[in-house]
Structure formats: C-alpha cells, structure tokens
C-alpha cells in the first residue's frame, strides 16, 4: 500500500458512526458543506511523513495525524454547554481508539488522540458554538 491514510479515515467513519454515544451526531468524511446538523464530527485533513523501515527492505514507517473536527451548536447563550458537549463527543472518539488502537486497518500499529488541539468558541444572540479540533496520531508500517 502507498499509505494507510484513506483506510484509517474510512475506518474512523465506520466505527464512529456505529458508536451508541454518537447517535444523532452527523459523522462525515471531509467537511459537511450542505445542511450540517447542530452536532457533527468531520474526519478531515491528514499531515505526516514516511521513512524507510530498514535498508534492503521495501517496508516504510508511516506517521501522520488526521484532523478531526467536532462541531457543537446549541440554542441559547450558555457557552459552557456547547464546550462541554464538544469534549464529551471527543471522549467518544478516544473511547473508540482505546477499544482497538489499530482500527482494524492492516499495517496500523497504533492510533490515538494526541498532539496539538484547538478550541474555538463563538456565539450570536441566539446560539453558542464550540469547534474543537483534535489530532488522531497514527503510526503504521506499510
């Protein structure tokens, strides 16, 4: 395989869509452009590198991060509700990774949430928004 990125993104989509704690949350591969719900999780961009595992062998080590964007929009003016809900949804992602760190993808050694994250909080007169971006770090041998 050239990379495990597409397979990991597809596995995240399938596995997160099946989690009971994410019932009613829109899970998408990429960013939802039309009609996103008030709660969604986007399995988005990837950034990483590959290096030869050993000389003379044709295998490579692959390390990358997949950005996962968690969006929560709540009616009203309570920012805390939106922010805390975003972290609850992120905990579901982490729970899935702890259940099977390989995500069932051939070549994946481990996947876990780690590295930098960002939280953006926004609001209007009638809603509050939390946008939490985390990184699923993946180590694979291809």
N, CA, C and O atoms as a GROMACS GRO file, in nm:
protein
  568
    1UNK      N    1   0.084  -0.120   0.000
    1UNK     CA    2   0.000   0.000   0.000
    1UNK      C    3   0.088   0.124   0.000
    1UNK      O    4   0.196   0.125   0.058
    2UNK      N    5   0.040   0.227  -0.064
    2UNK     CA    6   0.111   0.354  -0.068
    2UNK      C    7   0.099   0.427   0.064
    2UNK      O    8   0.192   0.495   0.108
    3UNK      N    9  -0.017   0.414   0.129
    3UNK     CA   10  -0.044   0.482   0.255
    3UNK      C   11  -0.164   0.417   0.323
    3UNK      O   12  -0.245   0.350   0.258
    4UNK      N   13  -0.174   0.437   0.454
    4UNK     CA   14  -0.290   0.389   0.529
    4UNK      C   15  -0.390   0.501   0.556
    4UNK      O   16  -0.494   0.477   0.618
    5UNK      N   17  -0.363   0.623   0.511
    5UNK     CA   18  -0.447   0.738   0.544
    5UNK      C   19  -0.593   0.715   0.505
    5UNK      O   20  -0.681   0.729   0.590
    6UNK      N   21  -0.620   0.681   0.380
    6UNK     CA   22  -0.759   0.664   0.336
    6UNK      C   23  -0.829   0.554   0.414
    6UNK      O   24  -0.946   0.568   0.450
    7UNK      N   25  -0.760   0.444   0.439
    7UNK     CA   26  -0.820   0.333   0.514
    7UNK      C   27  -0.849   0.373   0.658
    7UNK      O   28  -0.953   0.334   0.714
    8UNK      N   29  -0.760   0.449   0.720
    8UNK     CA   30  -0.783   0.495   0.856
    8UNK      C   31  -0.902   0.590   0.862
    8UNK      O   32  -0.986   0.579   0.951
    9UNK      N   33  -0.909   0.683   0.767
    9UNK     CA   34  -1.023   0.776   0.765
    9UNK      C   35  -1.155   0.700   0.746
    9UNK      O   36  -1.254   0.731   0.811
   10UNK      N   37  -1.155   0.601   0.656
   10UNK     CA   38  -1.276   0.521   0.633
   10UNK      C   39  -1.313   0.441   0.758
   10UNK      O   40  -1.431   0.431   0.793
   11UNK      N   41  -1.213   0.385   0.826
   11UNK     CA   42  -1.239   0.309   0.949
   11UNK      C   43  -1.294   0.399   1.059
   11UNK      O   44  -1.386   0.360   1.131
   12UNK      N   45  -1.240   0.520   1.071
   12UNK     CA   46  -1.293   0.614   1.170
   12UNK      C   47  -1.439   0.646   1.140
   12UNK      O   48  -1.522   0.649   1.230
   13UNK      N   49  -1.470   0.670   1.014
   13UNK     CA   50  -1.608   0.699   0.973
   13UNK      C   51  -1.701   0.584   1.013
   13UNK      O   52  -1.805   0.607   1.074
   14UNK      N   53  -1.664   0.463   0.978
   14UNK     CA   54  -1.748   0.346   1.007
   14UNK      C   55  -1.764   0.324   1.157
   14UNK      O   56  -1.874   0.304   1.206
   15UNK      N   57  -1.652   0.327   1.228
   15UNK     CA   58  -1.656   0.295   1.371
   15UNK      C   59  -1.725   0.403   1.453
   15UNK      O   60  -1.802   0.372   1.545
   16UNK      N   61  -1.699   0.531   1.422
   16UNK     CA   62  -1.765   0.637   1.497
   16UNK      C   63  -1.914   0.641   1.467
   16UNK      O   64  -1.994   0.670   1.556
   17UNK      N   65  -1.953   0.610   1.344
   17UNK     CA   66  -2.095   0.608   1.307
   17UNK      C   67  -2.171   0.500   1.384
   17UNK      O   68  -2.292   0.510   1.404
   18UNK      N   69  -2.100   0.396   1.428
   18UNK     CA   70  -2.164   0.284   1.499
   18UNK      C   71  -2.166   0.302   1.651
   18UNK      O   72  -2.229   0.222   1.721
   19UNK      N   73  -2.101   0.404   1.703
   19UNK     CA   74  -2.095   0.421   1.849
   19UNK      C   75  -2.227   0.475   1.904
   19UNK      O   76  -2.281   0.574   1.854
   20UNK      N   77  -2.278   0.408   2.006
   20UNK     CA   78  -2.404   0.447   2.068
   20UNK      C   79  -2.398   0.590   2.123
   20UNK      O   80  -2.496   0.664   2.115
   21UNK      N   81  -2.283   0.629   2.177
   21UNK     CA   82  -2.268   0.763   2.234
   21UNK      C   83  -2.268   0.874   2.130
   21UNK      O   84  -2.271   0.992   2.166
   22UNK      N   85  -2.265   0.837   2.003
   22UNK     CA   86  -2.266   0.937   1.896
   22UNK      C   87  -2.395   0.930   1.813
   22UNK      O   88  -2.402   0.986   1.704
   23UNK      N   89  -2.496   0.862   1.865
   23UNK     CA   90  -2.625   0.856   1.797
   23UNK      C   91  -2.680   0.997   1.778
   23UNK      O   92  -2.685   1.076   1.873
   24UNK      N   93  -2.720   1.029   1.656
   24UNK     CA   94  -2.774   1.162   1.626
   24UNK      C   95  -2.669   1.263   1.584
   24UNK      O   96  -2.703   1.372   1.540
   25UNK      N   97  -2.541   1.227   1.598
   25UNK     CA   98  -2.433   1.316   1.557
   25UNK      C   99  -2.397   1.282   1.412
   25UNK      O  100  -2.378   1.165   1.378
   26UNK      N  101  -2.389   1.383   1.328
   26UNK     CA  102  -2.352   1.362   1.187
   26UNK      C  103  -2.201   1.336   1.180
   26UNK      O  104  -2.122   1.421   1.221
   27UNK      N  105  -2.162   1.219   1.129
   27UNK     CA  106  -2.020   1.183   1.114
   27UNK      C  107  -1.991   1.187   0.964
   27UNK      O  108  -2.058   1.120   0.886
   28UNK      N  109  -1.890   1.264   0.924
   28UNK     CA  110  -1.862   1.278   0.781
   28UNK      C  111  -1.714   1.261   0.750
   28UNK      O  112  -1.628   1.290   0.834
   29UNK      N  113  -1.686   1.214   0.630
   29UNK     CA  114  -1.551   1.202   0.575
   29UNK      C  115  -1.529   1.332   0.500
   29UNK      O  116  -1.589   1.354   0.395
   30UNK      N  117  -1.445   1.418   0.553
   30UNK     CA  118  -1.430   1.552   0.498
   30UNK      C  119  -1.518   1.648   0.578
   30UNK      O  120  -1.559   1.616   0.689
   31UNK      N  121  -1.545   1.762   0.522
   31UNK     CA  122  -1.622   1.865   0.592
   31UNK      C  123  -1.764   1.872   0.534
   31UNK      O  124  -1.780   1.874   0.412
   32UNK      N  125  -1.868   1.875   0.620
   32UNK     CA  126  -2.005   1.883   0.569
   32UNK      C  127  -2.032   2.022   0.511
   32UNK      O  128  -2.017   2.122   0.580
   33UNK      N  129  -2.071   2.026   0.386
   33UNK     CA  130  -2.095   2.155   0.321
   33UNK      C  131  -2.243   2.189   0.311
   33UNK      O  132  -2.280   2.306   0.315
   34UNK      N  133  -2.327   2.088   0.297
   34UNK     CA  134  -2.470   2.114   0.281
   34UNK      C  135  -2.546   2.058   0.400
   34UNK      O  136  -2.536   1.940   0.433
   35UNK      N  137  -2.622   2.144   0.462
   35UNK     CA  138  -2.712   2.102   0.567
   35UNK      C  139  -2.652   2.031   0.685
   35UNK      O  140  -2.706   1.929   0.728
   36UNK      N  141  -2.539   2.080   0.739
   36UNK     CA  142  -2.484   2.011   0.856
   36UNK      C  143  -2.579   2.024   0.975
   36UNK      O  144  -2.651   2.123   0.989
   37UNK      N  145  -2.578   1.922   1.059
   37UNK     CA  146  -2.662   1.924   1.178
   37UNK      C  147  -2.597   2.012   1.285
   37UNK      O  148  -2.488   2.066   1.265
   38UNK      N  149  -2.664   2.025   1.397
   38UNK     CA  150  -2.610   2.106   1.507
   38UNK      C  151  -2.490   2.040   1.575
   38UNK      O  152  -2.412   2.106   1.644
   39UNK      N  153  -2.476   1.909   1.555
   39UNK     CA  154  -2.359   1.837   1.606
   39UNK      C  155  -2.303   1.752   1.494
   39UNK      O  156  -2.374   1.669   1.437
   40UNK      N  157  -2.176   1.773   1.464
   40UNK     CA  158  -2.112   1.688   1.364
   40UNK      C  159  -1.965   1.669   1.396
   40UNK      O  160  -1.903   1.749   1.466
   41UNK      N  161  -1.913   1.560   1.343
   41UNK     CA  162  -1.771   1.527   1.354
   41UNK      C  163  -1.720   1.505   1.212
   41UNK      O  164  -1.772   1.421   1.139
   42UNK      N  165  -1.618   1.580   1.175
   42UNK     CA  166  -1.559   1.569   1.041
   42UNK      C  167  -1.422   1.504   1.052
   42UNK      O  168  -1.336   1.550   1.127
   43UNK      N  169  -1.402   1.399   0.976
   43UNK     CA  170  -1.272   1.334   0.967
   43UNK      C  171  -1.204   1.401   0.849
   43UNK      O  172  -1.236   1.374   0.734
   44UNK      N  173  -1.112   1.489   0.879
   44UNK     CA  174  -1.065   1.586   0.781
   44UNK      C  175  -0.923   1.558   0.731
   44UNK      O  176  -0.889   1.444   0.698
   45UNK      N  177  -0.842   1.662   0.725
   45UNK     CA  178  -0.711   1.658   0.662
   45UNK      C  179  -0.611   1.569   0.735
   45UNK      O  180  -0.626   1.541   0.854
   46UNK      N  181  -0.510   1.526   0.662
   46UNK     CA  182  -0.401   1.447   0.720
   46UNK      C  183  -0.268   1.511   0.683
   46UNK      O  184  -0.252   1.571   0.577
   47UNK      N  185  -0.173   1.496   0.774
   47UNK     CA  186  -0.040   1.552   0.753
   47UNK      C  187   0.060   1.457   0.817
   47UNK      O  188   0.045   1.420   0.933
   48UNK      N  189   0.163   1.417   0.743
   48UNK     CA  190   0.259   1.323   0.801
   48UNK      C  191   0.380   1.300   0.716
   48UNK      O  192   0.414   1.381   0.629
   49UNK      N  193   0.445   1.187   0.742
   49UNK     CA  194   0.567   1.153   0.670
   49UNK      C  195   0.586   1.002   0.665
   49UNK      O  196   0.528   0.927   0.744
   50UNK      N  197   0.670   0.960   0.571
   50UNK     CA  198   0.708   0.820   0.559
   50UNK      C  199   0.860   0.813   0.554
   50UNK      O  200   0.927   0.903   0.503
   51UNK      N  201   0.914   0.703   0.608
   51UNK     CA  202   1.059   0.679   0.600
   51UNK      C  203   1.080   0.530   0.586
   51UNK      O  204   0.997   0.450   0.629
   52UNK      N  205   1.192   0.494   0.526
   52UNK     CA  206   1.224   0.352   0.509
   52UNK      C  207   1.240   0.288   0.646
   52UNK      O  208   1.305   0.345   0.734
   53UNK      N  209   1.182   0.169   0.662
   53UNK     CA  210   1.192   0.099   0.790
   53UNK      C  211   1.333   0.047   0.811
   53UNK      O  212   1.391   0.066   0.919
   54UNK      N  213   1.391  -0.019   0.709
   54UNK     CA  214   1.529  -0.067   0.714
   54UNK      C  215   1.582  -0.071   0.571
   54UNK      O  216   1.505  -0.083   0.476
   55UNK      N  217   1.711  -0.060   0.557
   55UNK     CA  218   1.770  -0.070   0.424
   55UNK      C  219   1.755  -0.212   0.370
   55UNK      O  220   1.766  -0.308   0.446
   56UNK      N  221   1.730  -0.223   0.243
   56UNK     CA  222   1.716  -0.353   0.181
   56UNK      C  223   1.575  -0.410   0.188
   56UNK      O  224   1.542  -0.503   0.115
   57UNK      N  225   1.494  -0.357   0.274
   57UNK     CA  226   1.354  -0.400   0.284
   57UNK      C  227   1.270  -0.296   0.212
   57UNK      O  228   1.311  -0.181   0.199
   58UNK      N  229   1.155  -0.335   0.168
   58UNK     CA  230   1.070  -0.242   0.096
   58UNK      C  231   0.960  -0.183   0.184
   58UNK      O  232   0.870  -0.117   0.133
   59UNK      N  233   0.966  -0.207   0.314
   59UNK     CA  234   0.862  -0.152   0.401
   59UNK      C  235   0.902  -0.012   0.449
   59UNK      O  236   1.020   0.024   0.454
   60UNK      N  237   0.800   0.064   0.484
   60UNK     CA  238   0.821   0.201   0.532
   60UNK      C  239   0.743   0.222   0.661
   60UNK      O  240   0.638   0.162   0.683
   61UNK      N  241   0.796   0.309   0.746
   61UNK     CA  242   0.722   0.358   0.861
   61UNK      C  243   0.645   0.480   0.817
   61UNK      O  244   0.697   0.566   0.746
   62UNK      N  245   0.520   0.486   0.859
   62UNK     CA  246   0.435   0.599   0.825
   62UNK      C  247   0.381   0.658   0.955
   62UNK      O  248   0.324   0.586   1.038
   63UNK      N  249   0.400   0.787   0.972
   63UNK     CA  250   0.348   0.857   1.089
   63UNK      C  251   0.275   0.981   1.040
   63UNK      O  252   0.329   1.060   0.962
   64UNK      N  253   0.153   0.997   1.088
   64UNK     CA  254   0.075   1.113   1.044
   64UNK      C  255  -0.034   1.144   1.145
   64UNK      O  256  -0.064   1.066   1.235
   65UNK      N  257  -0.092   1.259   1.127
   65UNK     CA  258  -0.205   1.299   1.208
   65UNK      C  259  -0.325   1.327   1.118
   65UNK      O  260  -0.312   1.386   1.011
   66UNK      N  261  -0.441   1.283   1.163
   66UNK     CA  262  -0.566   1.313   1.095
   66UNK      C  263  -0.642   1.413   1.181
   66UNK      O  264  -0.671   1.386   1.298
   67UNK      N  265  -0.674   1.528   1.123
   67UNK     CA  266  -0.751   1.628   1.196
   67UNK      C  267  -0.896   1.580   1.206
   67UNK      O  268  -0.956   1.540   1.107
   68UNK      N  269  -0.949   1.585   1.326
   68UNK     CA  270  -1.089   1.551   1.349
   68UNK      C  271  -1.154   1.674   1.412
   68UNK      O  272  -1.113   1.721   1.518
   69UNK      N  273  -1.256   1.724   1.343
   69UNK     CA  274  -1.322   1.848   1.385
   69UNK      C  275  -1.456   1.813   1.448
   69UNK      O  276  -1.539   1.745   1.387
   70UNK      N  277  -1.477   1.861   1.569
   70UNK     CA  278  -1.601   1.838   1.643
   70UNK      C  279  -1.675   1.971   1.653
   70UNK      O  280  -1.621   2.068   1.706
   71UNK      N  281  -1.797   1.975   1.602
   71UNK     CA  282  -1.878   2.098   1.597
   71UNK      C  283  -2.002   2.078   1.682
   71UNK      O  284  -2.076   1.981   1.663
   72UNK      N  285  -2.025   2.168   1.775
   72UNK     CA  286  -2.146   2.164   1.856
   72UNK      C  287  -2.207   2.304   1.857
   72UNK      O  288  -2.140   2.401   1.892
   73UNK      N  289  -2.333   2.312   1.818
   73UNK     CA  290  -2.406   2.438   1.819
   73UNK      C  291  -2.529   2.418   1.907
   73UNK      O  292  -2.607   2.325   1.884
   74UNK      N  293  -2.547   2.503   2.006
   74UNK     CA  294  -2.662   2.490   2.096
   74UNK      C  295  -2.741   2.621   2.097
   74UNK      O  296  -2.685   2.730   2.088
   75UNK      N  297  -2.872   2.608   2.109
   75UNK     CA  298  -2.953   2.730   2.120
   75UNK      C  299  -2.930   2.795   2.257
   75UNK      O  300  -2.901   2.727   2.356
   76UNK      N  301  -2.944   2.926   2.261
   76UNK     CA  302  -2.930   2.997   2.387
   76UNK      C  303  -2.797   3.069   2.397
   76UNK      O  304  -2.726   3.089   2.298
   77UNK      N  305  -2.764   3.107   2.519
   77UNK     CA  306  -2.643   3.188   2.540
   77UNK      C  307  -2.545   3.122   2.637
   77UNK      O  308  -2.456   3.190   2.689
   78UNK      N  309  -2.560   2.992   2.662
   78UNK     CA  310  -2.471   2.924   2.756
   78UNK      C  311  -2.356   2.858   2.680
   78UNK      O  312  -2.370   2.748   2.627
   79UNK      N  313  -2.241   2.926   2.677
   79UNK     CA  314  -2.123   2.873   2.607
   79UNK      C  315  -2.073   2.744   2.670
   79UNK      O  316  -2.027   2.654   2.600
   80UNK      N  317  -2.081   2.736   2.801
   80UNK     CA  318  -2.030   2.618   2.872
   80UNK      C  319  -2.097   2.490   2.823
   80UNK      O  320  -2.030   2.388   2.810
   81UNK      N  321  -2.225   2.495   2.795
   81UNK     CA  322  -2.298   2.377   2.746
   81UNK      C  323  -2.238   2.327   2.615
   81UNK      O  324  -2.215   2.208   2.599
   82UNK      N  325  -2.213   2.419   2.521
   82UNK     CA  326  -2.157   2.381   2.391
   82UNK      C  327  -2.016   2.324   2.406
   82UNK      O  328  -1.983   2.222   2.347
   83UNK      N  329  -1.935   2.392   2.485
   83UNK     CA  330  -1.796   2.349   2.502
   83UNK      C  331  -1.787   2.213   2.569
   83UNK      O  332  -1.712   2.126   2.524
   84UNK      N  333  -1.861   2.193   2.675
   84UNK     CA  334  -1.857   2.065   2.745
   84UNK      C  335  -1.908   1.952   2.656
   84UNK      O  336  -1.856   1.841   2.662
   85UNK      N  337  -2.009   1.979   2.576
   85UNK     CA  338  -2.061   1.877   2.485
   85UNK      C  339  -1.956   1.839   2.380
   85UNK      O  340  -1.943   1.721   2.345
   86UNK      N  341  -1.880   1.936   2.331
   86UNK     CA  342  -1.774   1.906   2.234
   86UNK      C  343  -1.671   1.811   2.294
   86UNK      O  344  -1.623   1.721   2.225
   87UNK      N  345  -1.638   1.829   2.420
   87UNK     CA  346  -1.542   1.739   2.484
   87UNK      C  347  -1.602   1.601   2.511
   87UNK      O  348  -1.531   1.501   2.508
   88UNK      N  349  -1.732   1.594   2.538
   88UNK     CA  350  -1.799   1.465   2.554
   88UNK      C  351  -1.793   1.387   2.423
   88UNK      O  352  -1.764   1.267   2.424
   89UNK      N  353  -1.818   1.453   2.310
   89UNK     CA  354  -1.811   1.386   2.180
   89UNK      C  355  -1.669   1.341   2.150
   89UNK      O  356  -1.648   1.233   2.094
   90UNK      N  357  -1.571   1.423   2.187
   90UNK     CA  358  -1.431   1.387   2.166
   90UNK      C  359  -1.393   1.266   2.251
   90UNK      O  360  -1.313   1.183   2.209
   91UNK      N  361  -1.450   1.257   2.368
   91UNK     CA  362  -1.426   1.141   2.454
   91UNK      C  363  -1.475   1.012   2.387
   91UNK      O  364  -1.417   0.906   2.407
   92UNK      N  365  -1.582   1.021   2.308
   92UNK     CA  366  -1.630   0.905   2.234
   92UNK      C  367  -1.527   0.860   2.129
   92UNK      O  368  -1.506   0.741   2.109
   93UNK      N  369  -1.463   0.957   2.065
   93UNK     CA  370  -1.358   0.924   1.967
   93UNK      C  371  -1.244   0.852   2.038
   93UNK      O  372  -1.196   0.749   1.991
   94UNK      N  373  -1.203   0.909   2.150
   94UNK     CA  374  -1.093   0.847   2.225
   94UNK      C  375  -1.131   0.708   2.274
   94UNK      O  376  -1.048   0.617   2.273
   95UNK      N  377  -1.255   0.690   2.315
   95UNK     CA  378  -1.301   0.559   2.359
   95UNK      C  379  -1.292   0.456   2.248
   95UNK      O  380  -1.254   0.341   2.273
   96UNK      N  381  -1.326   0.497   2.127
   96UNK     CA  382  -1.316   0.404   2.013
   96UNK      C  383  -1.172   0.366   1.986
   96UNK      O  384  -1.142   0.250   1.957
   97UNK      N  385  -1.082   0.462   1.994
   97UNK     CA  386  -0.940   0.434   1.970
   97UNK      C  387  -0.882   0.343   2.078
   97UNK      O  388  -0.794   0.262   2.050
   98UNK      N  389  -0.931   0.357   2.200
   98UNK     CA  390  -0.882   0.270   2.307
   98UNK      C  391  -0.936   0.128   2.292
   98UNK      O  392  -0.870   0.033   2.333
   99UNK      N  393  -1.054   0.114   2.233
   99UNK     CA  394  -1.113  -0.017   2.210
   99UNK      C  395  -1.027  -0.098   2.114
   99UNK      O  396  -1.003  -0.217   2.137
  100UNK      N  397  -0.981  -0.034   2.007
  100UNK     CA  398  -0.895  -0.101   1.909
  100UNK      C  399  -0.802   0.004   1.847
  100UNK      O  400  -0.839   0.070   1.750
  101UNK      N  401  -0.681   0.019   1.902
  101UNK     CA  402  -0.589   0.122   1.852
  101UNK      C  403  -0.544   0.102   1.707
  101UNK      O  404  -0.486   0.193   1.648
  102UNK      N  405  -0.569  -0.016   1.650
  102UNK     CA  406  -0.532  -0.038   1.509
  102UNK      C  407  -0.646  -0.001   1.414
  102UNK      O  408  -0.626   0.008   1.293
  103UNK      N  409  -0.765   0.020   1.470
  103UNK     CA  410  -0.886   0.048   1.392
  103UNK      C  411  -0.918  -0.062   1.291
  103UNK      O  412  -0.998  -0.042   1.200
  104UNK      N  413  -0.854  -0.180   1.307
  104UNK     CA  414  -0.877  -0.289   1.215
  104UNK      C  415  -0.814  -0.267   1.078
  104UNK      O  416  -0.850  -0.336   0.982
  105UNK      N  417  -0.721  -0.173   1.068
  105UNK     CA  418  -0.658  -0.140   0.941
  105UNK      C  419  -0.522  -0.210   0.932
  105UNK      O  420  -0.438  -0.194   1.021
  106UNK      N  421  -0.501  -0.288   0.827
  106UNK     CA  422  -0.375  -0.358   0.807
  106UNK      C  423  -0.259  -0.258   0.803
  106UNK      O  424  -0.263  -0.160   0.730
  107UNK      N  425  -0.158  -0.285   0.882
  107UNK     CA  426  -0.039  -0.201   0.886
  107UNK      C  427  -0.040  -0.099   0.997
  107UNK      O  428   0.067  -0.049   1.035
  108UNK      N  429  -0.155  -0.066   1.051
  108UNK     CA  430  -0.160   0.033   1.159
  108UNK      C  431  -0.113  -0.032   1.288
  108UNK      O  432  -0.166  -0.134   1.330
  109UNK      N  433  -0.014   0.029   1.348
  109UNK     CA  434   0.039  -0.019   1.475
  109UNK      C  435  -0.040   0.042   1.590
  109UNK      O  436  -0.076  -0.027   1.686
  110UNK      N  437  -0.068   0.173   1.581
  110UNK     CA  438  -0.145   0.240   1.685
  110UNK      C  439  -0.200   0.372   1.634
  110UNK      O  440  -0.138   0.440   1.552
  111UNK      N  441  -0.318   0.406   1.684
  111UNK     CA  442  -0.380   0.536   1.658
  111UNK      C  443  -0.434   0.588   1.790
  111UNK      O  444  -0.498   0.514   1.865
  112UNK      N  445  -0.408   0.715   1.818
  112UNK     CA  446  -0.453   0.774   1.944
  112UNK      C  447  -0.467   0.924   1.928
  112UNK      O  448  -0.404   0.984   1.841
  113UNK      N  449  -0.547   0.984   2.013
  113UNK     CA  450  -0.557   1.131   2.013
  113UNK      C  451  -0.433   1.185   2.082
  113UNK      O  452  -0.396   1.139   2.190
  114UNK      N  453  -0.370   1.282   2.021
  114UNK     CA  454  -0.251   1.342   2.080
  114UNK      C  455  -0.209   1.465   2.003
  114UNK      O  456  -0.268   1.499   1.900
  115UNK      N  457  -0.107   1.530   2.052
  115UNK     CA  458  -0.055   1.647   1.983
  115UNK      C  459  -0.141   1.770   2.007
  115UNK      O  460  -0.221   1.773   2.101
  116UNK      N  461  -0.125   1.869   1.923
  116UNK     CA  462  -0.196   1.995   1.944
  116UNK      C  463  -0.347   1.980   1.920
  116UNK      O  464  -0.391   1.896   1.841
  117UNK      N  465  -0.423   2.063   1.988
  117UNK     CA  466  -0.567   2.073   1.964
  117UNK      C  467  -0.606   2.219   1.975
  117UNK      O  468  -0.531   2.301   2.029
  118UNK      N  469  -0.723   2.251   1.922
  118UNK     CA  470  -0.770   2.389   1.934
  118UNK      C  471  -0.919   2.390   1.966
  118UNK      O  472  -0.994   2.304   1.919
  119UNK      N  473  -0.958   2.486   2.046
  119UNK     CA  474  -1.098   2.507   2.081
  119UNK      C  475  -1.134   2.649   2.043
  119UNK      O  476  -1.071   2.745   2.089
  120UNK      N  477  -1.236   2.663   1.959
  120UNK     CA  478  -1.289   2.794   1.924
  120UNK      C  479  -1.430   2.804   1.978
  120UNK      O  480  -1.510   2.711   1.963
  121UNK      N  481  -1.460   2.916   2.041
  121UNK     CA  482  -1.594   2.938   2.095
  121UNK      C  483  -1.651   3.063   2.029
  121UNK      O  484  -1.586   3.167   2.024
  122UNK      N  485  -1.774   3.050   1.980
  122UNK     CA  486  -1.839   3.160   1.909
  122UNK      C  487  -1.984   3.168   1.955
  122UNK      O  488  -2.038   3.073   2.013
  123UNK      N  489  -2.046   3.281   1.928
  123UNK     CA  490  -2.186   3.293   1.965
  123UNK      C  491  -2.255   3.406   1.893
  123UNK      O  492  -2.192   3.494   1.833
  124UNK      N  493  -2.387   3.402   1.900
  124UNK     CA  494  -2.471   3.509   1.849
  124UNK      C  495  -2.576   3.538   1.957
  124UNK      O  496  -2.564   3.491   2.070
  125UNK      N  497  -2.675   3.615   1.922
  125UNK     CA  498  -2.781   3.645   2.019
  125UNK      C  499  -2.862   3.522   2.056
  125UNK      O  500  -2.925   3.518   2.162
  126UNK      N  501  -2.860   3.419   1.968
  126UNK     CA  502  -2.948   3.305   1.992
  126UNK      C  503  -2.878   3.169   1.999
  126UNK      O  504  -2.943   3.070   2.033
  127UNK      N  505  -2.751   3.161   1.970
  127UNK     CA  506  -2.681   3.032   1.974
  127UNK      C  507  -2.539   3.046   2.025
  127UNK      O  508  -2.481   3.155   2.027
  128UNK      N  509  -2.484   2.933   2.067
  128UNK     CA  510  -2.344   2.925   2.105
  128UNK      C  511  -2.283   2.808   2.030
  128UNK      O  512  -2.349   2.707   2.006
  129UNK      N  513  -2.155   2.822   1.994
  129UNK     CA  514  -2.085   2.724   1.913
  129UNK      C  515  -1.952   2.689   1.977
  129UNK      O  516  -1.880   2.776   2.026
  130UNK      N  517  -1.919   2.560   1.977
  130UNK     CA  518  -1.786   2.512   2.016
  130UNK      C  519  -1.732   2.432   1.898
  130UNK      O  520  -1.797   2.341   1.848
  131UNK      N  521  -1.614   2.467   1.855
  131UNK     CA  522  -1.545   2.399   1.745
  131UNK      C  523  -1.413   2.347   1.801
  131UNK      O  524  -1.320   2.424   1.825
  132UNK      N  525  -1.406   2.217   1.821
  132UNK     CA  526  -1.288   2.153   1.881
  132UNK      C  527  -1.220   2.069   1.775
  132UNK      O  528  -1.280   1.978   1.718
  133UNK      N  529  -1.093   2.098   1.750
  133UNK     CA  530  -1.015   2.022   1.652
  133UNK      C  531  -0.907   1.945   1.727
  133UNK      O  532  -0.826   2.004   1.798
  134UNK      N  533  -0.908   1.814   1.709
  134UNK     CA  534  -0.806   1.727   1.771
  134UNK      C  535  -0.734   1.651   1.662
  134UNK      O  536  -0.778   1.649   1.547
  135UNK      N  537  -0.624   1.590   1.698
  135UNK     CA  538  -0.545   1.513   1.602
  135UNK      C  539  -0.540   1.368   1.643
  135UNK      O  540  -0.503   1.335   1.756
  136UNK      N  541  -0.579   1.281   1.550
  136UNK     CA  542  -0.560   1.137   1.570
  136UNK      C  543  -0.424   1.104   1.510
  136UNK      O  544  -0.405   1.106   1.389
  137UNK      N  545  -0.329   1.074   1.598
  137UNK     CA  546  -0.195   1.041   1.554
  137UNK      C  547  -0.187   0.891   1.522
  137UNK      O  548  -0.232   0.807   1.600
  138UNK      N  549  -0.130   0.861   1.406
  138UNK     CA  550  -0.124   0.724   1.359
  138UNK      C  551   0.020   0.684   1.330
  138UNK      O  552   0.097   0.761   1.271
  139UNK      N  553   0.056   0.562   1.372
  139UNK     CA  554   0.185   0.503   1.339
  139UNK      C  555   0.155   0.373   1.267
  139UNK      O  556   0.084   0.287   1.318
  140UNK      N  557   0.209   0.360   1.147
  140UNK     CA  558   0.184   0.239   1.066
  140UNK      C  559   0.313   0.189   1.002
  140UNK      O  560   0.411   0.263   0.991
  141UNK      N  561   0.311   0.065   0.961
  141UNK     CA  562   0.420   0.004   0.885
  141UNK      C  563   0.358  -0.045   0.755
  141UNK      O  564   0.270  -0.131   0.755
  142UNK      N  565   0.405   0.010   0.644
  142UNK     CA  566   0.350  -0.028   0.513
  142UNK      C  567   0.458  -0.087   0.426
  142UNK      O  568   0.431  -0.126   0.312
   0.00000   0.00000   0.00000
